[in-house]
Amino acid sequence: MPHPSRPDLETMVQKRGSAAAFTRARFPSQRCYAALDLGTNNCRLLIARPQGERFMVVDAFSRIVRLGEGLSSSGRLSEAAMARTIAALHVCADKLKRRDVYISRAVATEACRRAENGAEFVQRVQAETGILLDIISSREEARLAVLGCHSLLPPGDEPALVFDIGGGSTELVLIDTSGTTPQILNWLSVPWGVVSLSESESDQGTNEDVRLQTYERMRARVRASFTEFAQATAAHTPKRLLGTSGTVTTLGSLYLGLESYDRNRIDGLTVPTHDLQRISHELARQSITERAAIHCIGTERADLVVAGCAILEEIMALWPTEQVGIADRGIREGILRGLMAEARR
Protein backbone atom coordinates (compact mmCIF):
# COMPACT_ATOMS: atom_id res chain seq x y z
CA MET A 1 0.00 0.00 0.00
CA PRO A 2 1.51 3.36 -0.99
CA HIS A 3 2.44 5.95 1.60
CA PRO A 4 -0.58 8.26 2.10
CA SER A 5 1.43 11.43 1.30
CA ARG A 6 2.84 10.01 -1.93
CA PRO A 7 0.76 9.30 -5.06
CA ASP A 8 0.86 5.74 -6.37
CA LEU A 9 3.71 5.69 -8.92
CA GLU A 10 2.11 3.15 -11.22
CA THR A 11 -1.13 5.16 -11.35
CA MET A 12 0.75 8.36 -12.09
CA VAL A 13 2.74 6.74 -14.91
CA GLN A 14 -0.46 5.47 -16.47
CA LYS A 15 -1.96 8.93 -16.32
CA ARG A 16 1.10 10.90 -17.45
CA GLY A 17 2.94 8.34 -19.57
CA SER A 18 6.37 8.06 -17.88
CA ALA A 19 8.30 8.19 -14.61
CA ALA A 20 9.83 11.47 -15.86
CA ALA A 21 6.34 12.88 -16.20
CA PHE A 22 5.65 11.77 -12.63
CA THR A 23 8.70 13.74 -11.49
CA ARG A 24 7.39 16.84 -13.28
CA ALA A 25 3.98 16.35 -11.65
CA ARG A 26 5.65 16.45 -8.22
CA PHE A 27 8.11 19.23 -9.08
CA PRO A 28 6.35 21.95 -11.17
CA SER A 29 9.68 23.68 -11.92
CA GLN A 30 10.55 20.71 -14.17
CA ARG A 31 7.41 21.04 -16.27
CA CYS A 32 7.68 22.26 -19.85
CA TYR A 33 5.24 24.86 -21.11
CA ALA A 34 4.79 25.83 -24.76
CA ALA A 35 3.49 28.80 -26.73
CA LEU A 36 2.81 28.77 -30.45
CA ASP A 37 2.12 31.96 -32.42
CA LEU A 38 0.85 31.51 -35.99
CA GLY A 39 0.84 34.86 -37.74
CA THR A 40 0.29 36.05 -41.28
CA ASN A 41 3.96 35.60 -42.12
CA ASN A 42 5.60 33.46 -39.42
CA CYS A 43 5.04 30.31 -37.40
CA ARG A 44 6.87 30.48 -34.06
CA LEU A 45 7.09 28.04 -31.17
CA LEU A 46 8.71 28.46 -27.76
CA ILE A 47 9.07 25.74 -25.12
CA ALA A 48 10.31 26.70 -21.67
CA ARG A 49 10.57 25.73 -18.00
CA PRO A 50 9.83 28.04 -15.05
CA GLN A 51 12.86 29.61 -13.40
CA GLY A 52 11.62 31.65 -10.46
CA GLU A 53 9.54 34.51 -11.85
CA ARG A 54 11.19 34.00 -15.24
CA PHE A 55 11.62 31.00 -17.51
CA MET A 56 14.38 29.13 -19.30
CA VAL A 57 13.90 28.31 -22.99
CA VAL A 58 14.52 24.63 -23.74
CA ASP A 59 13.44 24.54 -27.39
CA ALA A 60 12.26 26.91 -30.11
CA PHE A 61 11.20 26.93 -33.73
CA SER A 62 10.57 29.68 -36.27
CA ARG A 63 9.72 29.48 -39.94
CA ILE A 64 8.42 32.00 -42.49
CA VAL A 65 5.28 30.36 -43.91
CA ARG A 66 3.45 33.33 -45.49
CA LEU A 67 0.06 31.99 -44.50
CA GLY A 68 -1.58 35.26 -45.55
CA GLU A 69 -0.03 35.39 -49.01
CA GLY A 70 -2.70 36.52 -51.49
CA LEU A 71 -5.31 36.97 -48.76
CA SER A 72 -5.81 40.66 -49.52
CA SER A 73 -7.03 39.92 -53.04
CA SER A 74 -8.83 36.60 -52.58
CA GLY A 75 -10.15 36.82 -49.03
CA ARG A 76 -9.08 33.19 -48.51
CA LEU A 77 -6.04 31.24 -47.39
CA SER A 78 -4.52 29.60 -50.45
CA GLU A 79 -3.87 25.87 -50.68
CA ALA A 80 -0.13 26.44 -51.10
CA ALA A 81 0.03 28.71 -48.05
CA MET A 82 -1.92 26.24 -45.91
CA ALA A 83 0.32 23.38 -47.02
CA ARG A 84 3.47 25.33 -46.09
CA THR A 85 1.99 26.18 -42.72
CA ILE A 86 0.85 22.66 -41.89
CA ALA A 87 4.33 21.38 -42.74
CA ALA A 88 5.75 23.81 -40.16
CA LEU A 89 3.10 22.84 -37.62
CA HIS A 90 4.05 19.17 -37.99
CA VAL A 91 7.56 20.17 -36.83
CA CYS A 92 6.00 22.00 -33.88
CA ALA A 93 3.82 19.00 -32.99
CA ASP A 94 6.87 16.75 -32.99
CA LYS A 95 8.72 19.10 -30.63
CA LEU A 96 5.73 19.26 -28.29
CA LYS A 97 5.69 15.47 -28.05
CA ARG A 98 9.44 15.04 -27.66
CA ARG A 99 9.58 17.65 -24.90
CA ASP A 100 6.55 16.09 -23.19
CA VAL A 101 4.98 19.51 -22.74
CA TYR A 102 2.82 19.84 -19.63
CA ILE A 103 0.49 22.53 -21.01
CA SER A 104 0.51 24.69 -24.11
CA ARG A 105 -1.44 27.35 -25.93
CA ALA A 106 -1.44 27.89 -29.70
CA VAL A 107 -2.88 31.08 -31.17
CA ALA A 108 -3.58 32.30 -34.69
CA THR A 109 -3.87 35.98 -35.53
CA GLU A 110 -4.79 38.28 -38.42
CA ALA A 111 -4.64 35.87 -41.37
CA CYS A 112 -7.05 33.41 -39.76
CA ARG A 113 -9.22 36.25 -38.41
CA ARG A 114 -9.71 37.72 -41.89
CA ALA A 115 -9.85 34.62 -44.08
CA GLU A 116 -13.21 33.21 -45.14
CA ASN A 117 -11.79 29.73 -44.63
CA GLY A 118 -9.92 30.53 -41.40
CA ALA A 119 -12.13 28.30 -39.24
CA GLU A 120 -11.89 25.46 -41.77
CA PHE A 121 -8.12 25.74 -41.69
CA VAL A 122 -8.10 25.50 -37.88
CA GLN A 123 -10.11 22.26 -38.11
CA ARG A 124 -7.71 20.90 -40.73
CA VAL A 125 -4.70 21.74 -38.55
CA GLN A 126 -6.19 19.88 -35.60
CA ALA A 127 -7.03 16.85 -37.74
CA GLU A 128 -3.58 16.65 -39.36
CA THR A 129 -1.25 17.76 -36.56
CA GLY A 130 -3.22 17.49 -33.32
CA ILE A 131 -2.61 21.20 -32.60
CA LEU A 132 -5.71 23.17 -31.60
CA LEU A 133 -5.35 26.77 -32.74
CA ASP A 134 -7.22 29.54 -30.96
CA ILE A 135 -8.05 32.43 -33.31
CA ILE A 136 -7.59 35.34 -30.92
CA SER A 137 -8.96 38.86 -31.18
CA SER A 138 -6.72 41.80 -32.01
CA ARG A 139 -7.21 43.05 -28.44
CA GLU A 140 -5.95 39.75 -27.01
CA GLU A 141 -3.03 39.85 -29.45
CA ALA A 142 -2.11 43.32 -28.20
CA ARG A 143 -2.43 42.25 -24.54
CA LEU A 144 -0.17 39.22 -25.01
CA ALA A 145 2.46 41.28 -26.85
CA VAL A 146 2.59 43.80 -23.99
CA LEU A 147 2.73 41.04 -21.37
CA GLY A 148 5.64 39.45 -23.22
CA CYS A 149 7.88 42.48 -23.76
CA HIS A 150 6.99 45.39 -21.45
CA SER A 151 9.88 44.57 -19.10
CA LEU A 152 12.27 45.94 -21.77
CA LEU A 153 10.80 49.45 -21.64
CA PRO A 154 13.29 52.12 -20.52
CA PRO A 155 12.68 53.30 -16.94
CA GLY A 156 10.09 56.03 -16.44
CA ASP A 157 6.62 56.78 -15.10
CA GLU A 158 5.23 58.48 -18.19
CA PRO A 159 3.02 56.56 -20.67
CA ALA A 160 4.72 54.29 -23.20
CA LEU A 161 3.74 52.95 -26.61
CA VAL A 162 4.34 49.30 -27.42
CA PHE A 163 3.90 48.36 -31.07
CA ASP A 164 3.89 45.05 -32.91
CA ILE A 165 4.33 45.19 -36.70
CA GLY A 166 3.04 41.84 -37.86
CA GLY A 167 2.42 40.26 -41.24
CA GLY A 168 -1.26 41.14 -41.59
CA SER A 169 -1.79 43.80 -38.93
CA THR A 170 -0.08 46.25 -36.62
CA GLU A 171 -1.03 46.69 -32.98
CA LEU A 172 -0.40 49.91 -31.05
CA VAL A 173 -0.82 49.78 -27.26
CA LEU A 174 -0.58 52.82 -25.01
CA ILE A 175 0.30 51.68 -21.50
CA ASP A 176 0.76 53.16 -18.05
CA THR A 177 3.73 51.63 -16.20
CA SER A 178 3.57 53.73 -13.03
CA GLY A 179 2.17 50.79 -11.04
CA THR A 180 3.47 47.30 -10.37
CA THR A 181 1.89 45.91 -13.56
CA PRO A 182 1.31 47.75 -16.86
CA GLN A 183 -2.19 49.06 -17.49
CA ILE A 184 -3.53 49.44 -21.03
CA LEU A 185 -4.82 52.99 -21.53
CA ASN A 186 -5.78 52.61 -25.18
CA TRP A 187 -5.02 50.33 -28.11
CA LEU A 188 -5.45 50.07 -31.86
CA SER A 189 -5.14 47.31 -34.45
CA VAL A 190 -5.00 48.18 -38.14
CA PRO A 191 -4.97 45.73 -41.08
CA TRP A 192 -1.58 46.87 -42.31
CA GLY A 193 1.34 44.52 -41.75
CA VAL A 194 4.40 43.73 -43.86
CA VAL A 195 2.47 41.28 -46.06
CA SER A 196 -0.82 43.16 -46.45
CA LEU A 197 0.88 46.52 -47.03
CA SER A 198 3.34 45.03 -49.55
CA GLU A 199 0.47 43.47 -51.46
CA SER A 200 -1.30 46.84 -51.60
CA GLU A 201 1.62 48.04 -53.76
CA SER A 202 2.48 45.06 -55.93
CA ASP A 203 4.75 47.17 -58.20
CA GLN A 204 7.97 47.66 -56.23
CA GLY A 205 9.39 49.85 -59.01
CA THR A 206 12.14 49.45 -61.57
CA ASN A 207 14.07 52.57 -60.57
CA GLU A 208 14.75 54.51 -57.40
CA ASP A 209 12.23 57.30 -58.05
CA VAL A 210 9.38 54.85 -58.58
CA ARG A 211 10.38 52.88 -55.48
CA LEU A 212 10.37 56.01 -53.34
CA GLN A 213 6.95 57.00 -54.69
CA THR A 214 5.66 53.54 -53.77
CA TYR A 215 7.16 53.94 -50.31
CA GLU A 216 5.41 57.27 -49.78
CA ARG A 217 2.07 55.78 -50.80
CA MET A 218 2.60 53.03 -48.23
CA ARG A 219 3.33 55.61 -45.56
CA ALA A 220 0.22 57.59 -46.51
CA ARG A 221 -1.99 54.51 -46.11
CA VAL A 222 -0.55 53.82 -42.69
CA ARG A 223 -0.74 57.47 -41.62
CA ALA A 224 -4.43 57.61 -42.44
CA SER A 225 -5.11 54.55 -40.28
CA PHE A 226 -3.08 55.88 -37.32
CA THR A 227 -4.18 59.53 -37.24
CA GLU A 228 -7.40 59.13 -35.24
CA PHE A 229 -5.61 57.05 -32.60
CA ALA A 230 -2.85 59.67 -32.36
CA GLN A 231 -5.46 62.36 -31.73
CA ALA A 232 -7.26 60.21 -29.15
CA THR A 233 -4.04 59.63 -27.20
CA ALA A 234 -2.79 63.22 -27.36
CA ALA A 235 -3.50 63.71 -23.66
CA HIS A 236 -1.15 60.82 -22.83
CA THR A 237 1.63 61.43 -25.34
CA PRO A 238 4.08 58.53 -24.94
CA LYS A 239 7.71 59.40 -24.28
CA ARG A 240 8.94 55.82 -24.67
CA LEU A 241 8.56 53.52 -27.68
CA LEU A 242 9.14 49.76 -27.72
CA GLY A 243 8.73 47.67 -30.86
CA THR A 244 8.45 43.92 -31.25
CA SER A 245 8.53 42.40 -34.72
CA GLY A 246 10.77 41.16 -37.49
CA THR A 247 10.95 44.71 -38.84
CA VAL A 248 12.53 46.28 -35.76
CA THR A 249 14.83 43.33 -35.06
CA THR A 250 16.04 43.40 -38.67
CA LEU A 251 16.70 47.14 -38.55
CA GLY A 252 18.46 46.69 -35.21
CA SER A 253 20.76 44.14 -36.84
CA LEU A 254 21.53 46.56 -39.66
CA TYR A 255 22.22 49.34 -37.15
CA LEU A 256 24.80 47.12 -35.42
CA GLY A 257 26.24 45.92 -38.74
CA LEU A 258 25.73 42.24 -37.90
CA GLU A 259 26.65 39.61 -40.46
CA SER A 260 24.08 37.23 -38.96
CA TYR A 261 21.25 37.66 -36.51
CA ASP A 262 22.21 37.61 -32.81
CA ARG A 263 19.24 37.66 -30.44
CA ASN A 264 21.42 38.37 -27.42
CA ARG A 265 22.55 41.65 -28.96
CA ILE A 266 19.14 42.68 -30.32
CA ASP A 267 16.69 41.87 -27.51
CA GLY A 268 16.68 44.99 -25.32
CA LEU A 269 18.66 47.15 -27.76
CA THR A 270 17.80 50.85 -28.08
CA VAL A 271 18.43 52.63 -31.38
CA PRO A 272 18.37 56.40 -32.05
CA THR A 273 15.29 57.37 -34.04
CA HIS A 274 17.31 59.18 -36.70
CA ASP A 275 19.31 56.00 -37.39
CA LEU A 276 16.13 53.97 -37.89
CA GLN A 277 14.87 56.67 -40.27
CA ARG A 278 18.17 56.63 -42.19
CA ILE A 279 18.19 52.84 -42.55
CA SER A 280 14.52 52.83 -43.62
CA HIS A 281 15.18 55.35 -46.39
CA GLU A 282 18.22 53.43 -47.59
CA LEU A 283 16.18 50.22 -47.88
CA ALA A 284 13.30 52.02 -49.61
CA ARG A 285 15.69 53.19 -52.35
CA GLN A 286 17.09 49.72 -53.00
CA SER A 287 15.76 47.06 -55.34
CA ILE A 288 14.57 43.70 -54.02
CA THR A 289 17.75 42.12 -55.38
CA GLU A 290 19.93 44.60 -53.49
CA ARG A 291 18.01 44.03 -50.25
CA ALA A 292 18.17 40.25 -50.66
CA ALA A 293 21.97 40.48 -50.76
CA ILE A 294 22.03 41.93 -47.22
CA HIS A 295 22.75 39.09 -44.78
CA CYS A 296 20.23 40.11 -42.11
CA ILE A 297 17.44 40.43 -44.67
CA GLY A 298 17.93 37.70 -47.29
CA THR A 299 15.48 36.54 -49.90
CA GLU A 300 12.67 35.71 -47.43
CA ARG A 301 12.32 39.31 -46.17
CA ALA A 302 13.60 41.30 -49.14
CA ASP A 303 10.16 42.05 -50.58
CA LEU A 304 8.53 42.73 -47.18
CA VAL A 305 10.97 44.77 -45.12
CA VAL A 306 10.19 48.08 -46.84
CA ALA A 307 6.53 47.88 -45.87
CA GLY A 308 7.65 47.38 -42.27
CA CYS A 309 9.87 50.43 -42.58
CA ALA A 310 6.91 52.50 -43.81
CA ILE A 311 4.84 51.48 -40.77
CA LEU A 312 7.75 52.14 -38.40
CA GLU A 313 8.44 55.58 -39.86
CA GLU A 314 4.84 56.65 -39.37
CA ILE A 315 4.91 55.49 -35.76
CA MET A 316 8.08 57.50 -35.14
CA ALA A 317 6.62 60.54 -36.93
CA LEU A 318 3.36 60.54 -34.97
CA TRP A 319 4.98 59.77 -31.59
CA PRO A 320 8.46 61.34 -31.81
CA THR A 321 11.09 60.20 -29.33
CA GLU A 322 14.88 60.25 -29.34
CA GLN A 323 15.21 56.48 -29.40
CA VAL A 324 13.22 53.28 -29.90
CA GLY A 325 13.53 50.11 -27.86
CA ILE A 326 13.66 46.75 -29.65
CA ALA A 327 12.31 43.48 -28.28
CA ASP A 328 12.82 40.03 -29.72
CA ARG A 329 9.93 38.77 -27.65
CA GLY A 330 6.18 39.26 -27.63
CA ILE A 331 3.11 37.04 -27.97
CA ARG A 332 4.83 33.73 -27.22
CA GLU A 333 6.51 35.09 -24.11
CA GLY A 334 3.21 36.65 -23.05
CA ILE A 335 1.48 33.28 -23.39
CA LEU A 336 4.20 31.52 -21.39
CA ARG A 337 4.06 34.08 -18.58
CA GLY A 338 0.30 33.68 -18.41
CA LEU A 339 0.42 29.87 -18.34
CA MET A 340 3.10 29.77 -15.68
CA ALA A 341 1.40 32.40 -13.51
CA GLU A 342 -1.84 30.42 -13.65
CA ALA A 343 0.02 27.23 -12.71
CA ARG A 344 1.60 28.98 -9.70
CA ARG A 345 -1.83 30.11 -8.57
C-alpha positions as CSV (number, residue, x, y, z in Angstrom):
1,M,0.0,0.0,0.0
2,P,1.5,3.4,-1.0
3,H,2.4,5.9,1.6
4,P,-0.6,8.3,2.1
5,S,1.4,11.4,1.3
6,R,2.8,10.0,-1.9
7,P,0.8,9.3,-5.1
8,D,0.9,5.7,-6.4
9,L,3.7,5.7,-8.9
10,E,2.1,3.2,-11.2
11,T,-1.1,5.2,-11.4
12,M,0.8,8.4,-12.1
13,V,2.7,6.7,-14.9
14,Q,-0.5,5.5,-16.5
15,K,-2.0,8.9,-16.3
16,R,1.1,10.9,-17.4
17,G,2.9,8.3,-19.6
18,S,6.4,8.1,-17.9
19,A,8.3,8.2,-14.6
20,A,9.8,11.5,-15.9
21,A,6.3,12.9,-16.2
22,F,5.6,11.8,-12.6
23,T,8.7,13.7,-11.5
24,R,7.4,16.8,-13.3
25,A,4.0,16.3,-11.7
26,R,5.7,16.5,-8.2
27,F,8.1,19.2,-9.1
28,P,6.4,22.0,-11.2
29,S,9.7,23.7,-11.9
30,Q,10.5,20.7,-14.2
31,R,7.4,21.0,-16.3
32,C,7.7,22.3,-19.9
33,Y,5.2,24.9,-21.1
34,A,4.8,25.8,-24.8
35,A,3.5,28.8,-26.7
36,L,2.8,28.8,-30.5
37,D,2.1,32.0,-32.4
38,L,0.9,31.5,-36.0
39,G,0.8,34.9,-37.7
40,T,0.3,36.0,-41.3
41,N,4.0,35.6,-42.1
42,N,5.6,33.5,-39.4
43,C,5.0,30.3,-37.4
44,R,6.9,30.5,-34.1
45,L,7.1,28.0,-31.2
46,L,8.7,28.5,-27.8
47,I,9.1,25.7,-25.1
48,A,10.3,26.7,-21.7
49,R,10.6,25.7,-18.0
50,P,9.8,28.0,-15.1
51,Q,12.9,29.6,-13.4
52,G,11.6,31.7,-10.5
53,E,9.5,34.5,-11.8
54,R,11.2,34.0,-15.2
55,F,11.6,31.0,-17.5
56,M,14.4,29.1,-19.3
57,V,13.9,28.3,-23.0
58,V,14.5,24.6,-23.7
59,D,13.4,24.5,-27.4
60,A,12.3,26.9,-30.1
61,F,11.2,26.9,-33.7
62,S,10.6,29.7,-36.3
63,R,9.7,29.5,-39.9
64,I,8.4,32.0,-42.5
65,V,5.3,30.4,-43.9
66,R,3.5,33.3,-45.5
67,L,0.1,32.0,-44.5
68,G,-1.6,35.3,-45.6
69,E,0.0,35.4,-49.0
70,G,-2.7,36.5,-51.5
71,L,-5.3,37.0,-48.8
72,S,-5.8,40.7,-49.5
73,S,-7.0,39.9,-53.0
74,S,-8.8,36.6,-52.6
75,G,-10.2,36.8,-49.0
76,R,-9.1,33.2,-48.5
77,L,-6.0,31.2,-47.4
78,S,-4.5,29.6,-50.4
79,E,-3.9,25.9,-50.7
80,A,-0.1,26.4,-51.1
81,A,0.0,28.7,-48.0
82,M,-1.9,26.2,-45.9
83,A,0.3,23.4,-47.0
84,R,3.5,25.3,-46.1
85,T,2.0,26.2,-42.7
86,I,0.8,22.7,-41.9
87,A,4.3,21.4,-42.7
88,A,5.8,23.8,-40.2
89,L,3.1,22.8,-37.6
90,H,4.1,19.2,-38.0
91,V,7.6,20.2,-36.8
92,C,6.0,22.0,-33.9
93,A,3.8,19.0,-33.0
94,D,6.9,16.7,-33.0
95,K,8.7,19.1,-30.6
96,L,5.7,19.3,-28.3
97,K,5.7,15.5,-28.0
98,R,9.4,15.0,-27.7
99,R,9.6,17.7,-24.9
100,D,6.6,16.1,-23.2
101,V,5.0,19.5,-22.7
102,Y,2.8,19.8,-19.6
103,I,0.5,22.5,-21.0
104,S,0.5,24.7,-24.1
105,R,-1.4,27.4,-25.9
106,A,-1.4,27.9,-29.7
107,V,-2.9,31.1,-31.2
108,A,-3.6,32.3,-34.7
109,T,-3.9,36.0,-35.5
110,E,-4.8,38.3,-38.4
111,A,-4.6,35.9,-41.4
112,C,-7.0,33.4,-39.8
113,R,-9.2,36.3,-38.4
114,R,-9.7,37.7,-41.9
115,A,-9.8,34.6,-44.1
116,E,-13.2,33.2,-45.1
117,N,-11.8,29.7,-44.6
118,G,-9.9,30.5,-41.4
119,A,-12.1,28.3,-39.2
120,E,-11.9,25.5,-41.8
121,F,-8.1,25.7,-41.7
122,V,-8.1,25.5,-37.9
123,Q,-10.1,22.3,-38.1
124,R,-7.7,20.9,-40.7
125,V,-4.7,21.7,-38.5
126,Q,-6.2,19.9,-35.6
127,A,-7.0,16.9,-37.7
128,E,-3.6,16.7,-39.4
129,T,-1.2,17.8,-36.6
130,G,-3.2,17.5,-33.3
131,I,-2.6,21.2,-32.6
132,L,-5.7,23.2,-31.6
133,L,-5.4,26.8,-32.7
134,D,-7.2,29.5,-31.0
135,I,-8.1,32.4,-33.3
136,I,-7.6,35.3,-30.9
137,S,-9.0,38.9,-31.2
138,S,-6.7,41.8,-32.0
139,R,-7.2,43.1,-28.4
140,E,-5.9,39.8,-27.0
141,E,-3.0,39.8,-29.4
142,A,-2.1,43.3,-28.2
143,R,-2.4,42.2,-24.5
144,L,-0.2,39.2,-25.0
145,A,2.5,41.3,-26.9
146,V,2.6,43.8,-24.0
147,L,2.7,41.0,-21.4
148,G,5.6,39.5,-23.2
149,C,7.9,42.5,-23.8
150,H,7.0,45.4,-21.4
151,S,9.9,44.6,-19.1
152,L,12.3,45.9,-21.8
153,L,10.8,49.5,-21.6
154,P,13.3,52.1,-20.5
155,P,12.7,53.3,-16.9
156,G,10.1,56.0,-16.4
157,D,6.6,56.8,-15.1
158,E,5.2,58.5,-18.2
159,P,3.0,56.6,-20.7
160,A,4.7,54.3,-23.2
161,L,3.7,53.0,-26.6
162,V,4.3,49.3,-27.4
163,F,3.9,48.4,-31.1
164,D,3.9,45.1,-32.9
165,I,4.3,45.2,-36.7
166,G,3.0,41.8,-37.9
167,G,2.4,40.3,-41.2
168,G,-1.3,41.1,-41.6
169,S,-1.8,43.8,-38.9
170,T,-0.1,46.2,-36.6
171,E,-1.0,46.7,-33.0
172,L,-0.4,49.9,-31.0
173,V,-0.8,49.8,-27.3
174,L,-0.6,52.8,-25.0
175,I,0.3,51.7,-21.5
176,D,0.8,53.2,-18.1
177,T,3.7,51.6,-16.2
178,S,3.6,53.7,-13.0
179,G,2.2,50.8,-11.0
180,T,3.5,47.3,-10.4
181,T,1.9,45.9,-13.6
182,P,1.3,47.8,-16.9
183,Q,-2.2,49.1,-17.5
184,I,-3.5,49.4,-21.0
185,L,-4.8,53.0,-21.5
186,N,-5.8,52.6,-25.2
187,W,-5.0,50.3,-28.1
188,L,-5.5,50.1,-31.9
189,S,-5.1,47.3,-34.4
190,V,-5.0,48.2,-38.1
191,P,-5.0,45.7,-41.1
192,W,-1.6,46.9,-42.3
193,G,1.3,44.5,-41.8
194,V,4.4,43.7,-43.9
195,V,2.5,41.3,-46.1
196,S,-0.8,43.2,-46.5
197,L,0.9,46.5,-47.0
198,S,3.3,45.0,-49.5
199,E,0.5,43.5,-51.5
200,S,-1.3,46.8,-51.6
201,E,1.6,48.0,-53.8
202,S,2.5,45.1,-55.9
203,D,4.7,47.2,-58.2
204,Q,8.0,47.7,-56.2
205,G,9.4,49.8,-59.0
206,T,12.1,49.5,-61.6
207,N,14.1,52.6,-60.6
208,E,14.7,54.5,-57.4
209,D,12.2,57.3,-58.0
210,V,9.4,54.9,-58.6
211,R,10.4,52.9,-55.5
212,L,10.4,56.0,-53.3
213,Q,7.0,57.0,-54.7
214,T,5.7,53.5,-53.8
215,Y,7.2,53.9,-50.3
216,E,5.4,57.3,-49.8
217,R,2.1,55.8,-50.8
218,M,2.6,53.0,-48.2
219,R,3.3,55.6,-45.6
220,A,0.2,57.6,-46.5
221,R,-2.0,54.5,-46.1
222,V,-0.5,53.8,-42.7
223,R,-0.7,57.5,-41.6
224,A,-4.4,57.6,-42.4
225,S,-5.1,54.5,-40.3
226,F,-3.1,55.9,-37.3
227,T,-4.2,59.5,-37.2
228,E,-7.4,59.1,-35.2
229,F,-5.6,57.1,-32.6
230,A,-2.8,59.7,-32.4
231,Q,-5.5,62.4,-31.7
232,A,-7.3,60.2,-29.2
233,T,-4.0,59.6,-27.2
234,A,-2.8,63.2,-27.4
235,A,-3.5,63.7,-23.7
236,H,-1.2,60.8,-22.8
237,T,1.6,61.4,-25.3
238,P,4.1,58.5,-24.9
239,K,7.7,59.4,-24.3
240,R,8.9,55.8,-24.7
241,L,8.6,53.5,-27.7
242,L,9.1,49.8,-27.7
243,G,8.7,47.7,-30.9
244,T,8.5,43.9,-31.3
245,S,8.5,42.4,-34.7
246,G,10.8,41.2,-37.5
247,T,10.9,44.7,-38.8
248,V,12.5,46.3,-35.8
249,T,14.8,43.3,-35.1
250,T,16.0,43.4,-38.7
251,L,16.7,47.1,-38.5
252,G,18.5,46.7,-35.2
253,S,20.8,44.1,-36.8
254,L,21.5,46.6,-39.7
255,Y,22.2,49.3,-37.2
256,L,24.8,47.1,-35.4
257,G,26.2,45.9,-38.7
258,L,25.7,42.2,-37.9
259,E,26.7,39.6,-40.5
260,S,24.1,37.2,-39.0
261,Y,21.3,37.7,-36.5
262,D,22.2,37.6,-32.8
263,R,19.2,37.7,-30.4
264,N,21.4,38.4,-27.4
265,R,22.6,41.7,-29.0
266,I,19.1,42.7,-30.3
267,D,16.7,41.9,-27.5
268,G,16.7,45.0,-25.3
269,L,18.7,47.1,-27.8
270,T,17.8,50.8,-28.1
271,V,18.4,52.6,-31.4
272,P,18.4,56.4,-32.0
273,T,15.3,57.4,-34.0
274,H,17.3,59.2,-36.7
275,D,19.3,56.0,-37.4
276,L,16.1,54.0,-37.9
277,Q,14.9,56.7,-40.3
278,R,18.2,56.6,-42.2
279,I,18.2,52.8,-42.6
280,S,14.5,52.8,-43.6
281,H,15.2,55.3,-46.4
282,E,18.2,53.4,-47.6
283,L,16.2,50.2,-47.9
284,A,13.3,52.0,-49.6
285,R,15.7,53.2,-52.3
286,Q,17.1,49.7,-53.0
287,S,15.8,47.1,-55.3
288,I,14.6,43.7,-54.0
289,T,17.8,42.1,-55.4
290,E,19.9,44.6,-53.5
291,R,18.0,44.0,-50.2
292,A,18.2,40.2,-50.7
293,A,22.0,40.5,-50.8
294,I,22.0,41.9,-47.2
295,H,22.8,39.1,-44.8
296,C,20.2,40.1,-42.1
297,I,17.4,40.4,-44.7
298,G,17.9,37.7,-47.3
299,T,15.5,36.5,-49.9
300,E,12.7,35.7,-47.4
301,R,12.3,39.3,-46.2
302,A,13.6,41.3,-49.1
303,D,10.2,42.0,-50.6
304,L,8.5,42.7,-47.2
305,V,11.0,44.8,-45.1
306,V,10.2,48.1,-46.8
307,A,6.5,47.9,-45.9
308,G,7.6,47.4,-42.3
309,C,9.9,50.4,-42.6
310,A,6.9,52.5,-43.8
311,I,4.8,51.5,-40.8
312,L,7.7,52.1,-38.4
313,E,8.4,55.6,-39.9
314,E,4.8,56.7,-39.4
315,I,4.9,55.5,-35.8
316,M,8.1,57.5,-35.1
317,A,6.6,60.5,-36.9
318,L,3.4,60.5,-35.0
319,W,5.0,59.8,-31.6
320,P,8.5,61.3,-31.8
321,T,11.1,60.2,-29.3
322,E,14.9,60.2,-29.3
323,Q,15.2,56.5,-29.4
324,V,13.2,53.3,-29.9
325,G,13.5,50.1,-27.9
326,I,13.7,46.7,-29.7
327,A,12.3,43.5,-28.3
328,D,12.8,40.0,-29.7
329,R,9.9,38.8,-27.6
330,G,6.2,39.3,-27.6
331,I,3.1,37.0,-28.0
332,R,4.8,33.7,-27.2
333,E,6.5,35.1,-24.1
334,G,3.2,36.7,-23.1
335,I,1.5,33.3,-23.4
336,L,4.2,31.5,-21.4
337,R,4.1,34.1,-18.6
338,G,0.3,33.7,-18.4
339,L,0.4,29.9,-18.3
340,M,3.1,29.8,-15.7
341,A,1.4,32.4,-13.5
342,E,-1.8,30.4,-13.7
343,A,0.0,27.2,-12.7
344,R,1.6,29.0,-9.7
345,R,-1.8,30.1,-8.6
